[in-house]
Amino acid sequence: MKRLVRAFLLFTSLAVVAVTIQAQTSDAQRWQQRARNVTITRDDWGIAHVHGKTDADAVFGMIYAQAEDDFNRVETNYMNSIGRAAETEGEPAIWRDLRMKMFIDPADMKAKYESSPPWLKALMNAWADGLNFYLANHPEVKPKVITHFEPWMALTFSEGSIGGDIESINLNQLQAFYGKPSSAGVSIPTSRDSDRLATDERDPNIDPGGSNGIAIAPSNTVGKHALLLINPHTSFYFRSELQMTSDEGLNAYGATTWGQFFIYQGFNEHCGWMHTSSAVDQMDEYLETIVKKDGKLFYKYGNEERPVTISTIAVPYKTTGGAMAERTFTVDRTQHGPIIRAQGGKWVSIALMQDPVKALTQSYTRTKARNYKEFRQTMELHTNSSNNTIFADGDGDIAYFHGNFIPRRDPKFDWTKPVDGSNPETDWHGLLSVDETPKLLNPASGWLYNSNNSPWSAAGPSSPKQSDYPKYVDHGIESPRGLHAIRVLQNRKDFTVEGLRAAAYDSYLTWFEKPIPSLIRAWEQRAANDSVRAKLSEQVAMLKGWDLRWSETSVPTSLAVYWAEDLTRRLGMDARAEGISLPEYIATKAKPEQLLNSLAAASDKLTADFGTWKTKWGDINRFQRLTDDIVHPFTDARPSIPVEFTSAIWGSLASFAARSYNGSKKIYGTSGNSFVAVVEFGPKVRAIAVTAGGESGNPSSKHFNDQAQRYATGNLREVYFYPAQLKGHTERTYQPGR
């Protein structure tokens, strides 16, 4: 009998091994067949031009090429989107993972994948195959967490913004709420710890996220063709630059977020698109009135008491000793969404856009649009939730689309704050149509733009009128960058590709227009024999004669930026309390001694750090890329190069958000201009572009840092969009796996 049992177990084991081998063989055969349908051409900047027989073949090839360039960033993005970062980063990432898992449920994503249109499933299948084929061909690459990619995973990261809607949820408050015992087993608190936590996790001195998008109509160009500026401001190395084409009509070029299979910011041979982070109100928080009966939780809704939905979420994490452990959370939900914090004795739920199939559909199909009509049709999916869009095409059309997901709300409520969830009148009533949201098509001004500000100045006198729309469609303001954009766009009819590039790198700093005169007045008011006046006389004279323009050799830029940063620390909160911008506060409410004391402090800091306050901007503001670490190890002891432009905070259109790291005296950029392109749409497309650092994430590759100098000076290179342009500029042509 024992022999029979052993024989049965041996047979079963062999059968399992045989099935596994058969599955692996089937996968390998499928991958190899797909690879034979794909050609990857690397140009002399290392940029991949991927061609497939079908769109799915192109997806397979482009994700394989991305993995070749930087698998670490591909995997990292999906560890974050699925909520598995703590499996490698440990306990500090638990709350990030919980936040994602509250919205991303693998079982739900698998079901959505299964019910997706066949064409979209084919793309997701090809995406997973491309990554798994890469891992099979590169056994030396050791994934941190995801050793096998499944097609449904593509739905967890379906929109290419650097910070999606879910990431807006405050982690400190989430931890304060769910770091307690399960709410189902305890009495309802009158207040939770999250009440006392700040609502903003961000440092107010950090460069604002966002981007610039500009479109110029043929009437304002020398060549009588539409022009488009693509200028996302993101963390460096967040996107890959590549081209993907197929025999099914795909031909898109631009920036794709690592791990995604569509061009997020870019163009095809007919049209181009640029997304800018919007101030649209696309999500809402609800104050929920919770009651407990017979040990169960309910929330009030009108005259009803509806049961709170309770689910259990497990978050695996790596312990400090390296072993795996798990924390389990009981998550509460109402009809509006999950509970994310508490406020004033009430629980707060959040409602936001959750339609990954439509989002992935919109993200991909817009890359194949051939004109304004087709592009607008993709906007009817309403899943590009947190972005405005700038558009231009070969027909000469230019357009602006406001945030693409705007719930229809009762305007009598203040939607800038959490609303009463027990009142049915606060429910959403569908979405505003594209026609009901701010938009522009071929404005009389001949230009339009967005720089994360409100749309009410998007085309000068031709702009949408704020009075025509509900207040909740936008909460933006006019920024120094927006004022700068108007300055370089209005009253011009001579734009060219180079002219638009020059406008995008115009060196004027609008932030200082009001503060500098205020400083000068404060200094002039001091007595002639005043010690502060004497100490600052040279600095004030320099700023008085400054043209408010940055340059690598500019000393007043250094002095002005350090002064403005000091003022931000001293007066920034006061300005916010007054509800006005800091430049306006400086001009109207700041005391003269505050401005002078701040200038003295800035001078002293420059002197302490660099030996003299007369230090050139390029000696301070530096680009450095030493490793491909997500958190870069900046150091003054290693080589770096000067960068001309400043942070966008000061009104520069070109943005380089820099600060000191690890005790450094020099400041190093980590975000701002990342991928920049200028595109002309005519009978043929012409484009110039630059990527921060270089295309490859491998420090030993010549393409790791080969664009750094161009990036630092705004010297964009020619884009090889057509096969004929690759002649003489090709390093290698190959098929995946060979």
C-alpha positions in Angstrom: 0.0 0.0 0.0 2.8 2.4 0.9 4.4 1.7 -2.5 1.2 2.6 -4.2 0.9 5.8 -2.2 4.6 6.7 -3.1 4.0 5.9 -6.7 0.8 8.0 -6.8 2.6 11.0 -5.2 5.5 10.6 -7.6 3.1 10.4 -10.5 1.3 13.5 -9.2 4.5 15.5 -8.8 5.7 14.6 -12.3 2.3 15.6 -13.7 2.5 19.0 -12.0 6.1 19.4 -13.3 5.0 18.4 -16.8 2.1 20.9 -16.7 4.4 23.6 -15.5 7.0 22.9 -18.2 4.3 22.8 -20.8 2.9 26.2 -19.7 6.4 27.6 -19.7 7.1 26.2 -23.1 3.8 27.6 -24.4 4.7 31.1 -22.9 8.2 31.0 -24.4 6.8 30.0 -27.9 4.2 32.8 -27.7 6.8 35.4 -26.7 9.2 34.3 -29.4 6.5 34.5 -32.0 5.5 37.9 -30.9 9.2 39.1 -30.9 9.6 38.0 -34.5 6.9 40.6 -35.4 8.7 43.4 -33.7 11.7 45.6 -34.7 13.5 48.0 -32.3 15.7 50.6 -33.8 17.9 52.6 -31.3 19.0 56.0 -32.6 22.2 57.7 -31.6 20.6 59.0 -28.4 19.6 55.5 -27.4 15.9 56.3 -28.0 13.8 53.3 -29.1 11.8 53.4 -32.3 9.6 50.3 -32.0 7.6 48.9 -35.0 5.2 46.0 -34.8 2.9 44.3 -37.3 0.0 45.0 -35.0 -0.6 47.4 -32.2 -0.2 44.6 -29.7 3.2 43.8 -31.3 4.2 47.4 -30.8 3.1 47.3 -27.2 5.1 44.1 -26.6 8.2 45.8 -28.2 7.9 49.1 -26.5 7.5 47.7 -23.0 10.4 45.4 -23.7 12.5 48.4 -24.7 11.4 50.3 -21.5 12.5 47.3 -19.4 15.9 47.3 -21.2 16.3 51.0 -20.3 15.1 51.0 -16.7 13.3 47.9 -15.4 13.7 49.3 -11.8 11.4 52.2 -12.5 9.0 50.0 -14.4 8.6 47.7 -11.5 8.6 50.5 -8.9 5.7 52.1 -10.6 3.6 48.9 -10.4 4.7 48.1 -6.8 3.2 51.5 -6.0 0.1 51.2 -8.1 -0.8 47.7 -6.8 0.1 48.6 -3.3 3.2 46.3 -2.8 5.9 48.8 -2.0 6.1 47.7 1.7 7.2 44.2 0.5 10.6 45.7 -0.2 10.6 49.1 1.5 9.3 47.8 4.8 7.0 49.4 7.4 7.3 53.0 6.3 5.5 52.1 3.1 2.6 50.3 4.8 0.3 53.3 4.7 1.0 54.0 1.0 0.1 50.5 0.2 -3.0 50.6 2.3 -4.1 53.8 0.5 -3.7 52.1 -2.9 -5.4 48.8 -1.8 -8.4 50.8 -0.7 -9.1 51.4 -4.4 -7.1 48.8 -6.2 -8.4 45.2 -5.5 -6.7 42.5 -7.6 -9.9 40.5 -7.8 -11.8 43.5 -9.1 -9.1 44.4 -11.6 -9.0 40.8 -12.9 -12.7 40.9 -13.4 -12.5 44.2 -15.3 -9.7 42.8 -17.4 -11.8 39.8 -18.3 -14.7 42.0 -19.4 -12.6 44.4 -21.4 -13.0 44.8 -25.1 -11.0 42.1 -27.0 -8.7 44.7 -28.6 -7.8 46.2 -25.2 -7.2 42.7 -23.7 -4.9 42.0 -26.6 -2.8 45.1 -25.6 -2.7 44.1 -22.0 -1.7 40.6 -22.8 1.1 41.9 -25.0 2.2 44.2 -22.3 2.5 41.5 -19.7 4.2 39.2 -22.3 6.8 41.8 -23.1 7.8 42.3 -19.5 7.9 38.6 -18.8 9.9 37.9 -21.9 12.4 40.6 -20.8 12.8 38.9 -17.4 13.1 35.5 -19.0 15.9 36.8 -21.2 17.7 38.7 -18.4 18.1 36.3 -15.5 20.6 38.7 -14.0 17.8 41.2 -13.4 16.3 40.4 -9.9 12.9 42.0 -9.4 12.3 43.4 -6.0 8.7 42.2 -5.7 7.0 41.5 -9.1 8.6 38.4 -10.6 5.7 37.8 -13.0 3.5 40.4 -14.6 -0.2 39.7 -15.3 -2.3 41.5 -17.9 -4.8 42.9 -15.3 -1.9 44.9 -13.7 -2.0 47.4 -16.6 -5.4 48.6 -15.3 -3.9 49.6 -11.9 -1.8 52.4 -13.6 -4.0 53.6 -16.5 -3.4 57.4 -16.5 0.1 58.8 -16.8 0.1 61.7 -14.3 2.9 61.8 -11.8 0.5 62.1 -8.9 -2.9 60.5 -9.4 -6.1 61.2 -7.5 -5.5 58.5 -4.9 -2.2 60.1 -4.0 -4.0 63.2 -2.8 -5.2 61.4 0.3 -3.1 62.5 3.3 -1.1 59.5 4.7 -0.6 61.0 8.1 -4.4 61.3 8.5 -5.0 57.8 7.1 -2.5 56.4 9.6 -4.1 58.3 12.5 -7.5 56.8 11.5 -6.6 53.2 10.7 -3.7 52.9 13.2 -6.3 52.3 15.9 -8.2 49.1 16.6 -10.9 48.2 14.2 -13.8 50.7 14.2 -16.3 47.9 14.1 -15.4 46.8 17.6 -15.1 50.0 19.5 -17.2 53.0 20.3 -17.4 55.8 17.8 -14.8 58.5 18.8 -15.8 62.1 19.0 -12.5 62.9 17.4 -9.6 60.9 16.0 -5.9 61.9 16.1 -6.2 62.8 12.4 -8.2 65.9 13.4 -5.1 67.6 14.6 -2.8 66.7 11.7 -2.0 69.3 9.0 -4.1 68.7 5.9 -1.1 69.3 3.6 1.9 66.9 3.6 3.9 69.1 1.3 6.6 71.5 2.1 5.3 74.9 1.0 8.8 75.9 -0.3 9.0 72.9 -2.7 8.5 73.8 -6.4 4.8 73.3 -7.4 4.1 70.4 -9.6 2.7 70.9 -13.0 3.6 71.7 -16.6 3.5 74.1 -19.5 1.5 73.5 -22.6 1.4 76.0 -25.5 -0.3 75.8 -28.9 0.2 78.4 -31.7 -2.2 78.7 -34.6 -1.0 78.9 -38.2 -2.0 82.6 -38.3 0.8 83.4 -35.7 3.6 81.3 -37.3 6.0 82.0 -40.1 5.4 78.6 -41.7 1.6 78.8 -41.4 1.5 75.5 -39.5 0.3 74.9 -36.0 3.0 74.6 -33.2 2.8 72.7 -29.9 5.0 73.0 -26.8 5.2 69.9 -24.7 6.8 70.8 -21.3 5.8 68.6 -18.4 7.3 69.5 -15.0 7.8 66.2 -13.2 10.4 64.5 -11.1 13.4 63.6 -13.3 13.5 60.2 -15.1 9.8 59.7 -14.5 9.2 59.0 -18.2 10.9 57.3 -21.1 11.1 58.8 -24.6 10.3 56.5 -27.5 8.3 56.0 -30.6 5.8 53.2 -31.3 4.4 52.3 -34.7 2.5 49.5 -36.3 0.9 48.4 -39.6 -2.5 49.1 -38.0 -2.0 52.9 -38.1 -0.2 53.5 -34.8 2.6 56.1 -35.1 3.1 58.0 -31.8 6.2 59.6 -30.4 6.9 61.2 -27.0 7.1 60.6 -23.3 5.6 57.5 -21.8 5.5 56.9 -18.0 7.7 54.0 -17.1 5.7 50.8 -17.3 2.7 52.2 -19.3 2.1 51.2 -22.9 0.9 54.5 -24.4 2.5 57.8 -25.2 1.3 60.1 -22.5 2.8 63.5 -23.7 3.5 63.5 -27.4 2.3 63.5 -30.9 1.6 61.4 -34.0 1.9 62.4 -37.7 -1.5 64.2 -37.4 -1.8 65.8 -34.0 -0.2 66.3 -30.6 -1.3 66.5 -27.0 0.1 68.0 -23.8 -1.4 67.5 -20.3 -1.0 70.0 -17.5 -2.1 69.4 -13.9 -5.4 71.1 -13.4 -7.0 73.0 -10.5 -10.3 71.3 -11.5 -12.4 70.0 -8.6 -12.6 66.3 -9.6 -13.1 64.7 -6.2 -15.0 65.4 -3.1 -14.9 64.6 0.6 -18.1 63.8 2.6 -18.7 64.3 6.3 -20.4 61.1 7.4 -22.6 60.9 10.5 -21.9 57.5 12.0 -24.2 55.7 14.5 -23.7 52.4 16.2 -26.6 49.9 16.8 -26.2 46.4 18.2 -22.5 46.5 17.6 -22.9 47.5 14.0 -22.1 50.8 12.2 -24.4 52.8 10.1 -24.3 56.1 8.4 -27.1 58.6 8.0 -28.4 59.4 4.5 -31.6 61.4 4.4 -34.1 59.7 6.6 -32.2 56.4 6.4 -29.5 54.7 8.3 -27.5 52.7 5.9 -25.0 50.0 7.0 -21.3 50.9 6.8 -19.5 48.5 4.4 -16.6 46.8 6.1 -13.8 45.1 4.3 -10.5 43.6 5.4 -7.3 44.5 3.7 -4.0 42.7 4.3 -0.7 44.6 3.7 2.4 42.4 3.6 5.7 44.1 4.5 9.3 43.3 5.0 10.5 43.6 8.6 13.8 45.2 9.7 15.2 41.7 10.0 14.3 40.9 6.4 11.4 38.5 7.1 7.9 39.0 5.7 5.1 40.0 8.0 1.6 41.3 7.5 -0.8 43.9 8.9 -4.5 43.6 8.5 -6.8 46.6 8.4 -10.6 46.8 8.6 -11.6 49.5 6.2 -14.9 51.3 6.4 -16.9 52.6 3.4 -20.1 54.5 2.7 -21.8 54.9 -0.7 -19.5 57.8 -1.4 -16.3 55.8 -0.9 -13.8 54.7 1.7 -13.3 56.5 5.0 -9.9 58.2 5.0 -9.8 60.4 8.1 -11.9 62.1 10.8 -12.8 65.8 11.2 -14.8 67.4 13.9 -16.2 64.2 15.3 -17.3 62.9 11.9 -15.7 60.4 9.6 -14.7 61.6 6.2 -15.2 59.6 3.0 -13.8 60.4 -0.4 -15.4 60.1 -3.9 -13.2 60.1 -6.9 -13.0 58.8 -10.5 -12.6 55.0 -10.6 -13.0 53.6 -14.1 -9.7 52.0 -15.1 -10.9 50.3 -18.3 -12.2 53.6 -19.7 -9.1 55.4 -18.5 -6.8 53.0 -20.2 -8.9 53.1 -23.3 -8.7 56.9 -23.4 -5.0 57.0 -22.7 -4.3 54.7 -25.6 -6.9 55.7 -28.3 -6.0 59.4 -28.2 -2.5 58.4 -29.5 -4.2 57.3 -32.7 -6.4 60.3 -33.2 -6.0 61.9 -36.6 -7.7 65.3 -36.1 -9.5 67.5 -33.6 -12.8 65.6 -34.0 -11.3 62.2 -33.2 -9.3 63.6 -30.3 -12.3 65.3 -28.9 -14.2 62.0 -29.1 -11.7 60.4 -26.8 -12.3 63.2 -24.3 -16.0 62.0 -24.1 -14.7 59.1 -22.0 -14.1 61.6 -19.1 -11.2 59.7 -17.4 -8.3 62.1 -17.8 -9.4 63.3 -14.4 -6.8 65.6 -13.0 -5.5 67.3 -16.2 -6.1 70.0 -18.7 -5.1 69.3 -22.3 -3.4 71.4 -25.0 -4.0 70.2 -28.5 -2.7 71.0 -32.0 -3.0 69.3 -35.4 -2.0 69.3 -39.0 -5.3 70.8 -40.0 -4.2 74.0 -38.2 -6.6 73.5 -35.2 -5.4 74.4 -31.7 -7.5 73.6 -28.7 -7.8 73.7 -24.9 -9.7 71.1 -22.9 -10.3 71.7 -19.2 -10.2 68.9 -16.6 -11.9 65.9 -18.1 -13.8 64.5 -15.1 -16.1 67.1 -13.4 -19.0 65.8 -11.4 -22.2 67.7 -11.7 -23.0 69.2 -8.3 -25.5 71.5 -6.6 -23.7 74.9 -6.7 -25.2 76.0 -3.4 -22.7 74.0 -1.5 -19.1 75.0 -0.9 -17.3 72.2 -2.7 -13.8 73.4 -1.6 -14.6 71.8 1.8 -16.1 68.4 2.9 -19.9 68.4 2.4 -22.6 66.8 4.5 -22.8 63.2 3.4 -26.2 62.7 5.1 -27.7 65.2 2.7 -28.8 63.6 -0.6 -28.5 67.0 -2.3 -24.7 66.6 -2.1 -24.8 63.6 -4.3 -23.1 63.8 -7.7 -25.5 64.0 -10.7 -23.5 62.5 -13.5 -20.6 64.5 -15.2 -20.4 67.8 -17.0 -20.1 67.2 -20.8 -17.1 68.5 -22.7 -19.4 71.3 -24.0 -20.2 72.3 -20.4 -16.6 72.7 -19.3 -14.1 75.5 -20.2 -12.6 74.9 -23.6 -11.2 76.7 -26.6 -11.0 75.9 -30.3 -9.0 78.2 -32.6 -9.2 81.4 -30.4 -8.9 84.7 -32.2 -5.7 85.4 -30.3 -4.0 82.7 -32.3 -2.4 81.2 -29.2 -3.4 79.4 -26.1 -1.6 77.9 -23.1 -1.9 76.5 -19.6 0.6 76.5 -16.8 -1.5 74.9 -14.1 -3.3 78.2 -13.6 -7.0 78.9 -14.2 -8.3 78.8 -17.8 -9.6 82.4 -17.6 -6.4 83.7 -19.2 -5.7 80.8 -21.5 -5.9 82.8 -24.7 -5.8 86.4 -23.6 -9.0 88.3 -24.6 -10.3 85.1 -26.3 -10.3 83.1 -23.0 -13.3 81.4 -21.5 -15.3 83.5 -19.1 -15.4 82.4 -15.5 -18.9 83.7 -15.1 -20.2 81.1 -17.6 -19.3 78.2 -15.4 -20.0 76.8 -11.9 -17.4 77.8 -9.4 -16.4 74.2 -8.8 -15.0 73.7 -12.3 -11.7 75.4 -11.2 -9.9 76.6 -8.1 -6.8 77.9 -9.8 -5.2 81.3 -9.6 -3.1 83.4 -12.0 0.5 82.4 -11.3 3.8 84.2 -12.0 4.3 81.5 -14.7 1.0 82.2 -16.2 1.7 86.0 -16.4 5.0 85.1 -18.0 3.4 82.9 -20.6 1.0 85.8 -21.7 4.0 88.1 -21.9 5.9 85.9 -24.4 2.8 84.9 -26.5 0.8 88.0 -27.0 1.2 90.3 -30.0 3.4 87.9 -32.0 2.9 86.6 -35.5 6.4 85.3 -36.2 6.6 82.0 -34.3 8.8 79.2 -35.6 9.9 76.0 -34.0 13.0 77.8 -32.6 10.9 80.8 -31.7 8.6 78.7 -29.6 11.5 77.0 -28.0 13.1 80.3 -27.1 9.8 81.5 -25.6 9.6 78.3 -23.5 13.1 79.2 -22.1 12.5 83.0 -21.8 14.6 84.0 -18.8 12.3 86.7 -17.2 11.2 86.1 -13.6 7.8 87.7 -13.1 7.7 86.9 -9.4 10.1 89.7 -8.6 8.2 92.5 -10.4 6.6 93.8 -7.3 8.9 92.6 -4.5 12.1 94.3 -5.9 10.6 97.8 -6.0 9.2 97.3 -2.5 12.7 96.3 -1.3 14.2 99.3 -2.9 11.7 101.6 -1.2 12.4 100.0 2.1 16.1 100.6 1.7 15.6 104.2 0.6 13.5 105.0 3.6 16.4 104.2 6.0 18.5 107.1 7.3 21.7 107.9 5.3 23.9 106.8 8.2 21.8 103.7 9.0 24.0 100.5 9.5 21.5 98.3 7.7 21.4 100.7 4.7 25.2 100.7 4.5 25.4 96.9 4.8 22.9 96.3 2.0 23.7 99.2 -0.3 25.6 97.1 -2.8 23.1 94.4 -2.9 20.2 96.8 -3.3 22.0 98.6 -6.1 22.6 95.3 -7.9 18.9 94.3 -7.6 17.8 97.8 -8.7 19.8 97.4 -11.9 18.8 93.8 -12.5 16.7 93.0 -15.6 14.9 90.2 -13.7 16.4 87.6 -16.0 18.2 84.4 -15.0 21.5 83.3 -16.6 24.3 81.0 -15.7 26.6 84.0 -14.9 24.0 86.1 -13.1 24.9 87.2 -9.5 21.6 89.1 -8.9 19.7 85.9 -9.7 21.5 84.1 -6.9 20.8 87.0 -4.5 17.2 87.4 -5.5 16.4 83.7 -5.2 18.0 83.3 -1.8 16.1 86.4 -0.7 12.8 85.1 -2.0 13.3 81.8 -0.3 14.0 83.5 3.0 11.0 85.6 2.6 8.9 82.5 1.9 10.0 81.0 5.2 9.3 84.2 7.1 6.1 85.5 5.4 4.7 82.7 3.4 2.2 81.6 6.1 1.1 85.2 6.7 0.4 85.6 3.0 -1.6 82.4 2.9 -3.6 83.6 5.9 -4.5 86.8 4.1 -5.5 84.8 1.0 -3.1 86.6 -1.3 0.1 85.7 -3.2 3.4 86.3 -1.5 4.6 88.9 -4.0 1.3 90.8 -3.4 1.8 90.5 0.3 5.3 91.8 0.1 4.2 94.8 -2.0 1.2 95.7 0.2 1.6 94.4 3.8 5.2 93.4 4.6 7.1 95.7 6.9 10.2 97.4 5.4 12.5 95.9 8.1 11.2 92.4 7.2 12.4 92.9 3.6 15.7 94.2 4.6 16.4 91.7 7.4 15.6 89.0 4.9 18.0 90.3 2.3 20.7 90.5 5.0 20.0 86.9 5.9 20.2 85.8 2.3 23.5 87.6 1.8 24.9 86.0 4.9 23.9 82.5 3.8 25.4 83.0 0.4 28.6 84.2 2.0 28.7 81.3 4.5 28.1 78.7 1.8 30.2 80.1 -1.1 32.6 82.6 0.5 30.8 85.6 -1.0 27.3 86.7 -1.7 28.5 87.7 -5.2 28.2 84.1 -6.4 27.1 83.3 -10.0 23.8 81.4 -10.3 25.4 78.6 -12.3 27.9 78.0 -9.5 25.0 77.2 -7.2 22.2 75.7 -9.4 23.4 72.3 -10.6 22.4 69.2 -12.5 23.9 65.9 -11.2 23.2 62.3 -12.2 25.5 59.8 -10.6 23.3 56.7 -10.1 19.8 55.5 -11.1 18.7 55.4 -7.5 15.1 56.6 -7.1 16.4 58.8 -4.2 19.6 60.2 -5.7 22.8 60.6 -3.6 23.7 64.2 -4.4 27.1 65.5 -3.3 29.3 68.5 -3.8 32.3 66.2 -4.0 31.3 64.7 -7.4 30.9 66.4 -10.8 27.8 68.4 -11.8 27.0 70.9 -14.4 25.4 74.4 -14.1 21.8 75.0 -15.0 20.6 78.4 -16.3 17.0 78.4 -15.3 15.4 78.6 -11.9 12.4 77.0 -10.2 9.0 77.7 -11.7 8.0 79.3 -8.4 9.7 82.5 -9.5 7.8 82.7 -12.8 10.3 80.9 -15.0 8.5 78.9 -17.7 11.5 76.5 -17.8 11.6 74.9 -14.4 14.4 73.4 -12.3 13.3 72.7 -8.8 16.6 72.5 -6.8 17.6 72.4 -3.1 20.5 71.2 -1.0 20.9 67.6 -0.1 23.0 65.8 2.4 24.5 69.0 3.7 25.5 70.2 0.3 26.1 73.9 -0.4 25.2 73.7 -4.0 21.6 73.0 -4.9 20.6 70.1 -7.1 17.5 69.7 -9.2 15.2 66.7 -8.9 12.1 67.9 -10.8 10.9 70.5 -13.3 11.6 70.3 -17.0 11.9 66.6 -17.7 10.9 65.9 -21.3 10.6 69.0 -23.5 9.5 69.1 -27.1 8.4 71.6 -29.7 6.4 70.2 -32.6 5.4 71.7 -36.0 2.4 70.1 -37.8 2.6 70.6 -41.5 2.6 68.2 -44.5 5.3 66.6 -42.5 5.9 66.7 -38.7 9.1 68.3 -37.4 10.0 68.2 -33.8 12.9 69.0 -31.5 13.2 67.6 -27.9 15.4 66.9 -24.9 15.2 64.5 -22.0 16.7 65.2 -18.5 20.0 63.3 -18.3 19.5 60.6 -20.9 17.3 57.8 -22.0 19.1 54.9 -20.2 18.9 54.2 -16.5 22.2 52.3 -16.7 25.1 54.5 -15.3 27.6 52.6 -17.5 25.6 53.4 -20.7 26.7 56.4 -22.8 23.0 57.4 -22.9 22.8 57.7 -19.1 23.9 61.4 -19.2 24.5 62.3 -22.8 21.7 64.9 -22.9 22.6 66.6 -19.6 24.4 69.6 -21.2 21.6 70.1 -23.7 19.1 69.9 -20.9 20.9 72.4 -18.8 21.0 75.0 -21.6 17.7 74.3 -23.4 19.5 73.1 -26.5 16.9 70.7 -28.0 18.0 68.1 -30.5 16.3 67.0 -33.7 13.7 64.2 -33.3 14.0 61.4 -35.8 10.3 60.8 -36.5 10.4 59.3 -40.0 12.5 56.3 -40.9 14.4 58.3 -43.4 15.6 60.5 -40.6 17.2 57.5 -38.8 19.6 56.9 -41.7 23.0 57.8 -40.4 21.6 58.1 -36.8 21.0 54.4 -36.0 23.1 52.5 -33.4 21.3 49.2 -33.5 18.3 47.4 -35.0 17.1 44.2 -33.4 14.2 42.1 -32.3 13.4 41.7 -28.6 15.4 38.9 -27.1 18.2 39.0 -29.7 
